[in-house]
Amino acid sequence: MDPALFIYTLLFLFGSAIGSFFNVLIWRIPRGESIVVPSSYCPSCKTPVKPFYNIPLLGYVLTRGRCAHCKMPVSLIYPCIELLTALCALLFGYHFLSITKEISVFTTLPVLVKLSWLLLMIPMSIIDIRHYIIPDQFTLPFILAGLALSFLPSDITPVNSLLGIAAGGGSLYLIGILGSWILKKEAMGGGDVKLMAAFGALFGWQGALLSIMLGACLGSLSGIGMMFLKHAKIDQKIPFGPFLAGGIWISVLFGDQIINWYISLLTV
């Protein structure tokens, strides 16, 4: 088998398996339930799901989208999250392989941590949309991981990681204070601040600032579109986390091109 095809196949299988676990996170973390025990169960009848029905993507097909015990419909969002996670893993893997000349233990470990965190943007976004929270489990451990990994040979030094935390979390915190003063209400959640601090720790300050700007643009465009379609009011609460997640992914995949394009405009 072609080595690249083998790697992409592994990435797809890894992503779909992680996506299956994300469904557990989305359901249990906001409810304060353990993500380890009990094993997966039907939300309707509480019957444990048999292992072969838990196979990512295939399990939904085998059960025809219904619980094997009570026959209640299973939301289509479950296989969609598994497929989305698999495709995102493929996308990041393609991006990484296209820019990496040499692969070693020292380069692979940081990449796996970064990939895991980027994939976590999927359940984080859905939880934020549904519950208006970004759980600390998605942010705080990765702030520490980013600092620790910066001591390995990579493009992110300890200084850059610390600057990333300050630029990502600090700038968003200041924006939140300013917004709260202007709007006379909370304008930025603490979860958003921690999210960008984690990104800065893992990817550095340049990407953190770019991600915030991109997230703000995505949020503004979405808000204007929703008001135009009368799906939202001007004072309606809209979670910022999903837009930051979008900005993060764009920054990681196309950040260098965007920065170079912007610099070229300034030098014309």
Secondary structure as a PSIPRED ss2 file (coil, helix, strand):
# PSIPRED VFORMAT (PSIPRED V4.0)

   1 M C   1.000  0.000  0.000
   2 D C   1.000  0.000  0.000
   3 P H   0.000  1.000  0.000
   4 A H   0.000  1.000  0.000
   5 L H   0.000  1.000  0.000
   6 F H   0.000  1.000  0.000
   7 I H   0.000  1.000  0.000
   8 Y H   0.000  1.000  0.000
   9 T H   0.000  1.000  0.000
  10 L H   0.000  1.000  0.000
  11 L H   0.000  1.000  0.000
  12 F H   0.000  1.000  0.000
  13 L H   0.000  1.000  0.000
  14 F H   0.000  1.000  0.000
  15 G H   0.000  1.000  0.000
  16 S H   0.000  1.000  0.000
  17 A H   0.000  1.000  0.000
  18 I H   0.000  1.000  0.000
  19 G H   0.000  1.000  0.000
  20 S H   0.000  1.000  0.000
  21 F H   0.000  1.000  0.000
  22 F H   0.000  1.000  0.000
  23 N H   0.000  1.000  0.000
  24 V H   0.000  1.000  0.000
  25 L H   0.000  1.000  0.000
  26 I H   0.000  1.000  0.000
  27 W H   0.000  1.000  0.000
  28 R H   0.000  1.000  0.000
  29 I H   0.000  1.000  0.000
  30 P H   0.000  1.000  0.000
  31 R H   0.000  1.000  0.000
  32 G C   1.000  0.000  0.000
  33 E C   1.000  0.000  0.000
  34 S C   1.000  0.000  0.000
  35 I C   1.000  0.000  0.000
  36 V C   1.000  0.000  0.000
  37 V C   1.000  0.000  0.000
  38 P C   1.000  0.000  0.000
  39 S C   1.000  0.000  0.000
  40 S C   1.000  0.000  0.000
  41 Y E   0.000  0.000  1.000
  42 C C   1.000  0.000  0.000
  43 P C   1.000  0.000  0.000
  44 S C   1.000  0.000  0.000
  45 C C   1.000  0.000  0.000
  46 K C   1.000  0.000  0.000
  47 T C   1.000  0.000  0.000
  48 P E   0.000  0.000  1.000
  49 V C   1.000  0.000  0.000
  50 K C   1.000  0.000  0.000
  51 P H   0.000  1.000  0.000
  52 F H   0.000  1.000  0.000
  53 Y H   0.000  1.000  0.000
  54 N C   1.000  0.000  0.000
  55 I C   1.000  0.000  0.000
  56 P C   1.000  0.000  0.000
  57 L C   1.000  0.000  0.000
  58 L H   0.000  1.000  0.000
  59 G H   0.000  1.000  0.000
  60 Y H   0.000  1.000  0.000
  61 V H   0.000  1.000  0.000
  62 L H   0.000  1.000  0.000
  63 T C   1.000  0.000  0.000
  64 R C   1.000  0.000  0.000
  65 G C   1.000  0.000  0.000
  66 R E   0.000  0.000  1.000
  67 C C   1.000  0.000  0.000
  68 A C   1.000  0.000  0.000
  69 H C   1.000  0.000  0.000
  70 C C   1.000  0.000  0.000
  71 K C   1.000  0.000  0.000
  72 M C   1.000  0.000  0.000
  73 P E   0.000  0.000  1.000
  74 V C   1.000  0.000  0.000
  75 S C   1.000  0.000  0.000
  76 L C   1.000  0.000  0.000
  77 I H   0.000  1.000  0.000
  78 Y H   0.000  1.000  0.000
  79 P H   0.000  1.000  0.000
  80 C H   0.000  1.000  0.000
  81 I H   0.000  1.000  0.000
  82 E H   0.000  1.000  0.000
  83 L H   0.000  1.000  0.000
  84 L H   0.000  1.000  0.000
  85 T H   0.000  1.000  0.000
  86 A H   0.000  1.000  0.000
  87 L H   0.000  1.000  0.000
  88 C H   0.000  1.000  0.000
  89 A H   0.000  1.000  0.000
  90 L H   0.000  1.000  0.000
  91 L H   0.000  1.000  0.000
  92 F H   0.000  1.000  0.000
  93 G H   0.000  1.000  0.000
  94 Y H   0.000  1.000  0.000
  95 H H   0.000  1.000  0.000
  96 F H   0.000  1.000  0.000
  97 L H   0.000  1.000  0.000
  98 S H   0.000  1.000  0.000
  99 I H   0.000  1.000  0.000
 100 T C   1.000  0.000  0.000
 101 K C   1.000  0.000  0.000
 102 E C   1.000  0.000  0.000
 103 I C   1.000  0.000  0.000
 104 S C   1.000  0.000  0.000
 105 V H   0.000  1.000  0.000
 106 F H   0.000  1.000  0.000
 107 T H   0.000  1.000  0.000
 108 T H   0.000  1.000  0.000
 109 L H   0.000  1.000  0.000
 110 P H   0.000  1.000  0.000
 111 V H   0.000  1.000  0.000
 112 L H   0.000  1.000  0.000
 113 V H   0.000  1.000  0.000
 114 K H   0.000  1.000  0.000
 115 L H   0.000  1.000  0.000
 116 S H   0.000  1.000  0.000
 117 W H   0.000  1.000  0.000
 118 L H   0.000  1.000  0.000
 119 L H   0.000  1.000  0.000
 120 L C   1.000  0.000  0.000
 121 M H   0.000  1.000  0.000
 122 I H   0.000  1.000  0.000
 123 P H   0.000  1.000  0.000
 124 M H   0.000  1.000  0.000
 125 S H   0.000  1.000  0.000
 126 I H   0.000  1.000  0.000
 127 I H   0.000  1.000  0.000
 128 D H   0.000  1.000  0.000
 129 I H   0.000  1.000  0.000
 130 R H   0.000  1.000  0.000
 131 H H   0.000  1.000  0.000
 132 Y C   1.000  0.000  0.000
 133 I C   1.000  0.000  0.000
 134 I C   1.000  0.000  0.000
 135 P C   1.000  0.000  0.000
 136 D H   0.000  1.000  0.000
 137 Q H   0.000  1.000  0.000
 138 F H   0.000  1.000  0.000
 139 T C   1.000  0.000  0.000
 140 L H   0.000  1.000  0.000
 141 P H   0.000  1.000  0.000
 142 F H   0.000  1.000  0.000
 143 I H   0.000  1.000  0.000
 144 L H   0.000  1.000  0.000
 145 A H   0.000  1.000  0.000
 146 G H   0.000  1.000  0.000
 147 L H   0.000  1.000  0.000
 148 A H   0.000  1.000  0.000
 149 L H   0.000  1.000  0.000
 150 S C   1.000  0.000  0.000
 151 F C   1.000  0.000  0.000
 152 L C   1.000  0.000  0.000
 153 P C   1.000  0.000  0.000
 154 S C   1.000  0.000  0.000
 155 D C   1.000  0.000  0.000
 156 I C   1.000  0.000  0.000
 157 T C   1.000  0.000  0.000
 158 P H   0.000  1.000  0.000
 159 V H   0.000  1.000  0.000
 160 N H   0.000  1.000  0.000
 161 S H   0.000  1.000  0.000
 162 L H   0.000  1.000  0.000
 163 L H   0.000  1.000  0.000
 164 G H   0.000  1.000  0.000
 165 I H   0.000  1.000  0.000
 166 A H   0.000  1.000  0.000
 167 A H   0.000  1.000  0.000
 168 G H   0.000  1.000  0.000
 169 G H   0.000  1.000  0.000
 170 G H   0.000  1.000  0.000
 171 S H   0.000  1.000  0.000
 172 L H   0.000  1.000  0.000
 173 Y H   0.000  1.000  0.000
 174 L H   0.000  1.000  0.000
 175 I H   0.000  1.000  0.000
 176 G H   0.000  1.000  0.000
 177 I H   0.000  1.000  0.000
 178 L H   0.000  1.000  0.000
 179 G H   0.000  1.000  0.000
 180 S H   0.000  1.000  0.000
 181 W H   0.000  1.000  0.000
 182 I H   0.000  1.000  0.000
 183 L H   0.000  1.000  0.000
 184 K C   1.000  0.000  0.000
 185 K C   1.000  0.000  0.000
 186 E C   1.000  0.000  0.000
 187 A C   1.000  0.000  0.000
 188 M C   1.000  0.000  0.000
 189 G C   1.000  0.000  0.000
 190 G H   0.000  1.000  0.000
 191 G H   0.000  1.000  0.000
 192 D H   0.000  1.000  0.000
 193 V H   0.000  1.000  0.000
 194 K H   0.000  1.000  0.000
 195 L H   0.000  1.000  0.000
 196 M H   0.000  1.000  0.000
 197 A H   0.000  1.000  0.000
 198 A H   0.000  1.000  0.000
 199 F H   0.000  1.000  0.000
 200 G H   0.000  1.000  0.000
 201 A H   0.000  1.000  0.000
 202 L H   0.000  1.000  0.000
 203 F H   0.000  1.000  0.000
 204 G C   1.000  0.000  0.000
 205 W H   0.000  1.000  0.000
 206 Q H   0.000  1.000  0.000
 207 G H   0.000  1.000  0.000
 208 A H   0.000  1.000  0.000
 209 L H   0.000  1.000  0.000
 210 L H   0.000  1.000  0.000
 211 S H   0.000  1.000  0.000
 212 I H   0.000  1.000  0.000
 213 M H   0.000  1.000  0.000
 214 L H   0.000  1.000  0.000
 215 G H   0.000  1.000  0.000
 216 A H   0.000  1.000  0.000
 217 C H   0.000  1.000  0.000
 218 L H   0.000  1.000  0.000
 219 G H   0.000  1.000  0.000
 220 S H   0.000  1.000  0.000
 221 L H   0.000  1.000  0.000
 222 S H   0.000  1.000  0.000
 223 G H   0.000  1.000  0.000
 224 I H   0.000  1.000  0.000
 225 G H   0.000  1.000  0.000
 226 M H   0.000  1.000  0.000
 227 M H   0.000  1.000  0.000
 228 F H   0.000  1.000  0.000
 229 L C   1.000  0.000  0.000
 230 K C   1.000  0.000  0.000
 231 H C   1.000  0.000  0.000
 232 A C   1.000  0.000  0.000
 233 K C   1.000  0.000  0.000
 234 I C   1.000  0.000  0.000
 235 D C   1.000  0.000  0.000
 236 Q C   1.000  0.000  0.000
 237 K C   1.000  0.000  0.000
 238 I C   1.000  0.000  0.000
 239 P C   1.000  0.000  0.000
 240 F C   1.000  0.000  0.000
 241 G H   0.000  1.000  0.000
 242 P H   0.000  1.000  0.000
 243 F H   0.000  1.000  0.000
 244 L H   0.000  1.000  0.000
 245 A H   0.000  1.000  0.000
 246 G H   0.000  1.000  0.000
 247 G H   0.000  1.000  0.000
 248 I H   0.000  1.000  0.000
 249 W H   0.000  1.000  0.000
 250 I H   0.000  1.000  0.000
 251 S H   0.000  1.000  0.000
 252 V H   0.000  1.000  0.000
 253 L H   0.000  1.000  0.000
 254 F H   0.000  1.000  0.000
 255 G H   0.000  1.000  0.000
 256 D H   0.000  1.000  0.000
 257 Q H   0.000  1.000  0.000
 258 I H   0.000  1.000  0.000
 259 I H   0.000  1.000  0.000
 260 N H   0.000  1.000  0.000
 261 W H   0.000  1.000  0.000
 262 Y H   0.000  1.000  0.000
 263 I H   0.000  1.000  0.000
 264 S H   0.000  1.000  0.000
 265 L H   0.000  1.000  0.000
 266 L H   0.000  1.000  0.000
 267 T C   1.000  0.000  0.000
 268 V C   1.000  0.000  0.000
